[in-house]
């Protein structure tokens, strides 16, 4: 039986939940916006949106989200900078005491060996329920398609457009969202950005960058690099999907 807890009531679950691992390559931890997503920050400010799925008392999945004000006059649409912008919006709203009405999911992580068994669906359903319980109008997600790591040089738009014979997305993570009623809103072309020197990229990935485009482990897009400037820039696209909460209107 799966039991769902949050860090507001069970703060001791933070470390065992984080031990489930992370999404994508280790290099993603070195983006500047990602510093705002440290578990200590999320646990301190939004513990009610950090959910842990337990089986026999052991964490098997986790999900985290942040509340933001959206849409507003300054934010008429979801940002092109996706995941990075979600964190900046949340921090900005916290500092300005802006009223929040939308939940943005930052991650859903399932334990290795337990993937494909419906836990990701349960985590998303729990997050939608929590959004409803806390008065949020909708849950939006900058989705990082799981299978795109296998084809980093393929156009993101072409990848997310792929459909199976039954009409559902070919990518399993996009398919999970759509089965839960999510609608595609737009592509976030600059969802995550990580910049580093050639030496840093080699330390993060074990790969020596070449001038131009280089695929790296855990990336869904290649790194654009210049040896003359000693810089490599990774810009990852995501897909914004929207889940309605309690029949609220769409953006």
N, C-alpha and C positions, 0 to 999 in steps of 0.2 A: 504494500500500500504506500502511495506517495503522500507525504505530508509537506505542506508548504509553510515556511516560516519567513520572517523578515528580520533584518538587523536591528530594527527598532525594539523588538521583543527578545531577540536572540543574538546579541552582538558578538558572542563567542563563536558564531558560525563563520565569521568573516574569513579567517585564515584557512580553515578546511575547505571553504567554498572556493577560494582563490587557488587552492592547490589542484583544482580540476584542470588548470592550464589556461592558455590564452588563445585568442583568435589570430590567425595569420602569423607572419614571421616576427621574430624578436625585434626587428628594426622598427616595427610600428610603435613600440614603446618610447621611441626617441623623437616623436613628433611633439612640437611645443604645446599644441592644444591637448594632447594626450596627458600632459602633466596634470591637467584639471580633473582627469578621470581616475586619479589614484584612489584606491579603495578607501583609504583613510578619509579623503575628502567626501566621497559619496556616503560613507557610513556615518560621518559626523553631521552632514547637512540633509541628506535624503535617505535615511535608513529604511523608511517605510516603502521605498521603491527599489530596495535591494533585496530580492527574493531568493530563497534557497529551497530547492526541492530535495527532500530527504526520503530515503528508503531504509527502513530499519535503523533510523538514526544517523545514517551516513549520507553526506551530500552527493547527489548524482547529477545535479544541474543547478545553474544559477542564472539570474537575469537582473539587469540593473537599468534604471531609467532616471531621467531628470525632468522636472516640470518646467514649462516655459509659458510665456504669454504669446499666443499665436492663434489667429492672425491679428495684427495690429496695423495701425497706419504706417508704422516704420517697417513692418514685416508683412507685406501683403501676400507673399508666397514662401514656400519652403526654400531654404538657401542652397545655392549651387555648391557651397562648401560643406554640405552634408554633416557628417559626424563631427568634424572639427567645429563647425558653426553651432551645432547643437550645444556643445559644451560652453562655447563663448556666450550664447544666448542665456543659458542657465546661470552662468556666473554674473552676467550683466543684470539679469532680473533679480538675483539674490542681493546684489549691491544696491540696486535702485528700489527694492521692495515692490517691484511690479507684480500685479496680480497674475497668477498663472492659471491656465485653463486647458493646456495640452501636455500630454506626456510623450517624451521622446525616448525610445528604447536605445540604449547604448550597446547592449550585447545580450546574447543568449548563448551560454556555454553548457554543453553536455559532456559528461565524463567520457573519455575514450573507452571504447568497448560497449558503450550504452547508446551510441548514436543509431538512428534509424528505428528506434523503438517507441517513438511517440513522445519522448520527454520534452523535446523542443516545442511541440504543440501544447503540452501541458503548461510549460513555462510562459508561452505567449498568452494562453487563456488566463493564467493567473495574473499576468500583468494587465490585461484588459479589465479583469475584475477589480484589481486594485485601482486602476484609473477611474472606474465607475464609483468605487467606494469613496474616493477622495475628491469627487466632483469634477473630474477632467471630462472635457467634451469628446476627446479623441486620443488615440494612440497612433503616433507616426514613427516610422522606422527607416533609417538609412540602411537599407539591406545590402550586405556584402555577400554576393552570391558564392556559395561554397565551392561550386565546381569550376569557377573561373580561374582558380589557381592552376588548373591543368592546361589552360590556354591563355597565358598572360598577354600574348601579342595580338589576340583576336580583338576586334572592335567590341567595346562594351555594349554598344547599342545592338549589334548583331547578336551578341551572346544572349542578352535578356529577351530578345525577340523570338528566340527559339521556342517552339511549342511541340508537345507530343501529339500523337494521333488523337488523344482524348481532349485536346485543346488546352491542357494545363501546361505551365512552363516546364521546360526540360530540366532546368536547374532545380535540385531538390529543396533548397531553402526558399527560393521564390515560390515554389509549388506549395510548400507548407503554409506560407502566408496567404496565398490565394485561396486555398481550401478553407481558411478561417474567415474568408470574406474580405480580405484586404483588396484595395484597388491601387493600381499603379498611378502615381502622380506625375513624376518626372525623373530624369536622370540627374544626379548630383555629380557633375564632372570633376569636381575638386574636393571630394568628400574627405580625404585624408592626405596630408602632405608631410613628407619627411625629407629633410635636406642634410647632407653630410659630406665630408671629404672622402676621397678614395680610400684612405686608411680606415676611416670609420665604417664605411660600407663593408670592407673586407672583414673587420672585426664583428660586425653585426650579422653578416650572411655567409662568410667564408668564400665569397666570390670576389674576384678582382674585376672591377668595372672596366669596360671598354668605352672608347668614345662613341657616342650615339646611344643606342638602346641596349640594355642588358637585362635579361630576366633574372630574378633572384628568388630563392626559396621562400615560400610563404607570401609571394606577391601575386596580385591579380592583374597587374600591369607592369611593364618594364620600367627600369630606372633610366632616366635621361642624364647622360654624363658628359663632362668635358674635362679632359686631363689638363688642358691649358689653364683652366680655372680651378682645377682640383675640387670639383663639386659634382655631386650626383643628386638628382631630385626625383623623388618618387611621388607621383600624383595618382591617387586611386579614386576611380569613380564608384559610386554606389547608386542604388535605385531607391527613391523615396516611395514608400508604400504607406497607405493610410487605413487604419482599422477604426471604424466607428464605435463609439461607446454609447450604449443606451439609445441608439437611433439618432444621434446628433447629426446635424447637417454637415456636408462635406465642405472642404476649404475651396 
